[in-house]
Amino acid sequence: MIQLTVNGSTHSLDIDPATPLLYALREDLGLNGAKFGCGLGQCGACTVIVDGQPTFSCLLPVSAVGKRPVRTIESLGTARQPGALQQAFIDHQAAQCGYCIAGMVMRAQALLDRNPHPTDAEIRTHMEPNLCRCGTHMRILAAIRAVADAGKAGRKPAKEAA
């Protein structure tokens, strides 16, 4: 039996300890925000936050998670009530196909949790491991900058001027 604490709730799962965290989240817990992209830790579509660190969940076996808390995109908000970072991605039209967005948002959230006011260079460096094949990187960076500029106390970032 594997115990995982995901989004503040503890779950006991009867799964192989070598199962990637991504599969446990999607198949056993029904949390489908993190996506399978490459399975090699090269794209970031599967990024979640484990003990405060952005983590490629496709590479991490559930047995290696231990007692460390896991956060997924589902912890940040809902379609009806998106969190500040999710709303900024919407406002800045940071998604085209959307496949990478959950991973991008979680990597950005990990940065903002540790550093609420990062420089543009820090944002770029932190976001480097995650890829967007649609090419919306500049919009993604603008969304993160908007949240950082607004502060992360739950306030919604201002929409970009049209």
N, C-alpha and C positions, 0 to 999 in steps of 0.2 A: 504494500500500500504506500502510495506517495502522497504526502500532504503538501499542498501549495496554497499560499495566501495570494489571492488575485483580487485586485480592486477592493481590498479591505475585508474580503470574505475568505475563510479557510475552507478548502475542499480536500477530501480524501479520494484519491483516484486509484483504481486497481488497474494500473498500466505498467508496461515494461519500463524500468528505470532509464533505459537508453532512448526512450521516445523523445523526440525534439519538443521543446516547450511549445513551439508553434502548433504542432499537431494536438497536444493536450488542450491548448486554448481553444482551438477551432472545433475539434471533434468531440472532446469530452466535456468542455464547458460551454460550448455554443457561442464563443466570443469570436466573431468572424472579422473583426476590424483588421487585425494583422494578416497580411497576405503572404502566400508562397510566391516568391519571385524567381529566385535562382537556386536556392538550397545550398549556396556556397558562401553566404555572408558577403556578397559583392554588390547587392543592389539596395538593401535596406527596407524593402517592402514589408518585411517581417519584424521591424524594430518595435520593441516594447521597452519599458523601463523596469530594470531589476535592481532593487536596492539603490535607486537614484541614478543608475547608469543606463544610457541607451544600449540596448543589447539586441543582437541578431538572434531572434528566437528560433530560427531554423537550425542554428548550430548548437544551441544549449540543451543538453539532455535534462529532463526533469529532475533527475537525481542530483544534478549539480546546482539546482536552485536552492535547495536546503530550506532554511527558514527565512530567506530574503524575500521581501514583498515584491510582487509583480504588479505593474500598472499597465493597462492597455488603453487604447483610444476610447473604449467604452466608459472609462472612469472620468473623462473630461467633460462630457455633456451628452446630449441627445440630439436627434434631428430637430425636435421642437425647441429645445433649449441648449444650443451649442455653447461650449465654453468660450472664453475670450479668444484663445488661439484658434479654435475651430472657426469662430465667427470671422476672424481676421483673414483666414484662408478663403472663406466664402467672399468676403468683401473685396479682396484683392484678386479674385478670380484665379487663385493659385492652382486650381485643378483643371485639367482637360479630361483625360480619361479617368483620373482619380485613383488609379491602382496604387500608386506610391504614397498617396497622401496620408494615410494613417501612420505609416512609418516616419514620414517627414514631420508630422505633427508631434509624434512622441519624441523624436530626437530633439526637436525644438523645445518641447516642454521640459525635457531633462536639462537643457541649457538654461532656460529661464528659471527653473527651480534653483539652480546653483548660482546663477548670475543674472539677476533681474534686469540689469542694464548693460548688456554686452555691446561691444563696439561692432561695427560692420565687419571688421576683419575677424573678430571672434565668432560671429555668426557664420561667416563663410567657412572658416576652418572647422567648426563644429558640425556643420551640415554636409561637409565633403563626402563622408562615407555613403550617403544616401543619393540615389540617382533618380532622375525624372526623365523618362524617355521622350516626353512631350515637350520638354524644353521650357518649362515655366519657372526655372530657377530664380529669375529676377523677381517674379511675383511672390514666390515663396519667401525670399529674403525680405521683400517689402512687408509681407504679412507679419513676419517675426519682429521686424523693426517696429511696426505699429504697436504691437503688444508691449514690447519693451518700453517704447516711448510713453504709452498710456499707464504703465505700471501694471503689475499682475494681481492687483487686489480685487479681481473679479470684474473690473470695469471693461466695457467693450471698447476696442480701439476705434478711433474715428475712421470713417470711410475715406478712401482716397478721393481727392477732388476729381471730378469728371472733366 
